[in-house]
Structures are given as C-alpha cells and as structure tokens.
Amino acid sequence: MTDTASPAPPVATRSVAPHQLAWLRHELADWTSEGLLSEEQAARISTRYRSEHHARVSVGRVLLHLGAGFVGVGLIWLVAANLDELSPVARFTAVAVLWLAFLVGGESLAARHASPPIVGAARLLAALGFGALVFQAAQSLQVPAYEPRLVGLWAVGAFVHAYLTRAAAPFLVGVVTGVTWWFMQPLWDAQDGTAVVVLLGAGAVLTAALAVLHDGWIDGFAWTWRTVAGGMALAALFVAAIPGAAGDGLTWSPWLVVALGAAAAATIGAAVVRRGARILEPLGAAAVLLTATTLSLWTTGTDASTVDGADWAHAAISVAAYVVLAVALVALGTVRGHQALTWMAMVGLVVFTTFQGFAVFAPIVTGAWLFVVLGTLFLGTGFLFDRARRELVQALDATDRTSEGTGR
C-alpha cells in the first residue's frame, strides 16, 4: 500500500508595495545563493506576496470612488435643497431606501468577493448616504441643517460601519466628519484662537492614542490615526505661534472639557493596553498640547512695525519647539515606516519657518538678508534632519542584527 500525497492547501497571498516585493526577491536570491534556502523554499515564499501597484493606480478604482463621491454628495445636496415636490416622510423614505440599498449591496458584494474597487465604491456610497439620511431626518424634525451634532451623528454612523466591516472608505468618511465635528461643536458658542490651539493639541493626543491602540489590530486604521495626529500636532504649534492669534485668552466651554477628557482617557487606555515605548506617542502629543497652549497664552505685540524682545523670544521658542516636533515626527516615521509623517514634518517646517520669518523677523531683517537667514536656518535644520535620520536607521539596523543573533 502506497501513501498518496495530499494536495497542498492554497496559500493566501498578501499585497505589498512594489519596492517591498523587489527587495524581498533580491534578498531571496541572495539567501538561495548562500545556501540558506533552497530554490523551492524561495519560490514558495515569493508566491505568498504580490505587488499592489496596479491596483493602487487603477483608473477604474479612481473613477469608481470619484463617482461614488459625486453621487453621495449629490444626495446630501438634494436633501439640502429641500425637495418640495415630496412630503417629509416621502423624502426620508426615499433617502433611507437608497442608503439601505448601498449598505446591503456593498456588503453583499464583499461577501461574494467582488472586485475590491467596486466594493469600496459601494461602501463609500453607503457612508455618504448615511449622512444624507441624518440631514433628511433633521430636516423632517425641523432641526437646522447646520447643527454640529448632525455631523457628529454622521461620523458615529460611518465609524460603526467601518469597524464592523473593517472597511477603509467609511472609515475615511468617519475621520473627515469626526474631525469636522471635533472643531465645530466646541466652537459653536464661542470662538477664540486659544480654543482652536487646545482642540488641535487635544486632537493630536486623542488620535495618537488611538493609533497606538490600533497597532496590531487594524493597522490601516492605525496609519490614518497616526497621520491625523501628526498633522494636528504641527497645526497646533503653527497656530500658537501666530502673533495675536490668541485673542482675549481661553474661553472654557463644556465641550472643550469633554475634548480634553476624551484625550486623557484615550491616553490612559493606551498606557494600559499597549505597555512599553508606544505610550511615548500620546505623551509626546500631550507635550505639544502644553507647549502650544503656553505659546498661545503668551501675549506679545501685534504691531508688525515694532518687534521687541518678547516678540523675538516668542518667535525663537516657537521655532525651536517646531524643530523638535519635526525631528520627533521624522524619528517616528522612520521607526514606524510611515513616510507620510516624514514628509509632513519637512514641509510643515519649511512653511512654518518661512511664515515666522516674514511675520516676525521681516521688520528687522529685511530684504536679501531675510532670505540669507532663512536659507541658513533651512540648511542647518536639513543637516540635523538628515543626520538624525541616518543615525536612527543605523541604530535600528544594529538592534535588528542583535535580536537576530540572540534568536539564533
């Protein structure tokens, strides 16, 4: 009696970036030539990965999502236009039917393993259609369409859809509407510059903690939350450094307290669930919040024709704080493999330094000398950026080699 080999189970493939796949194949060739792997083993490893390049730049994907976005916005516009030809109940029913059709249709397509771009477009339509449903319900109940809580309800619905299905399209709709509500609700009653700074800083803390909580759970969502955290941190210091942007000081409101409480709760949750160095991300964002709030409350002169010592000190500390934040984001982007953070930090530093140069230093350092000063500052910070990045990469490589040697 002879044993017959059972067929090998199908191997699930994973989509990776083209440069990652090229690197893997190069390494597999080296390992095969050194005898560490057989050709059969190398081929089996290589078949587990496929390039995602064409899917990402597919014209069909772009057109599907663009069309879904236009249809979704059109639905909301139709609601805002108040379809007088139909009764409120008929309008609400029509929008609800469309939303349910998009929702059920998208998930049915996903269950049947349809083309990912088509599934993504259907889910985007469902997320936008839920917004139309919220605004139509508010219109039927005589609630003003510009109420911030409507945007908040839209964000909640999009997030519920995203987390139940782990889908990117409704998650991005939830992020956009959630960030919009984050600022609209606290600033609904009173608007001042320092409140904007506090909201930006608290938002950076909250989203950084959410990124840490999502690491190893839903990595795609973690990437987005980390990007939002970096952008909010950069924006917080930028607004705080604008001369005279604080107004008459900070005006407290219940929603502002809720925002700070949510940021603190998320940070505590991240510290409990994700022990280790990851907690440095929300703690670093908290340091940005404190620094930005202090700079915003630091009153300096608003007359651009006269710049005194306080103006110089405020600008110098602002630039130093921004440089530290930019270097920290570059380090974080290197450690996490998050190139968007690195580019955000570099572009933000250039814009911030240029703005500070013309807003504060221009009355004293005029003409060509202003550009010489700014250029020198860019050269210095660029050298520090490159030096810090290289040393960090070398340290990470040394750590990886040490851990591999210990594992052996």
Secondary structure, DSSP 8 states (H G I E B T S, - for coil): -------------EEE-HHHHHHHHHHHHHHHHTTSS-HHHHHHHHTTEEE-HHHHT-HHHHHHHHHHHHHHHHHHHHHHT--TTS-HHHHHHHHHHHHHHHHHHHHHHHHTT--HHHHHHHHHHHHHHHHHHHHHHHHHTT--TT-HHHHHHHHHHHHHHHHHHT-HHHHHHHHHHHHHHHHHTTTTT---HHHHHHHHHHHHHHHHHHHHHHTTT-HHHHHHHHHHHHHHHHHHHHHHTSTTTTTT-----HHHHHHHHHHHHHHHHHHHHS-SGGGHHHHHHHHHHHHHHHHHHS-----TT---HHHHHHHHHHHHHHHHHHHHHHHHHHHHT-HHHHHHHHHHHHHHHHHHIIIIITTTS-HHHHHHHHHHHHHHHHHHHHHHHHHHHHHHHHHHHHHHHHH-
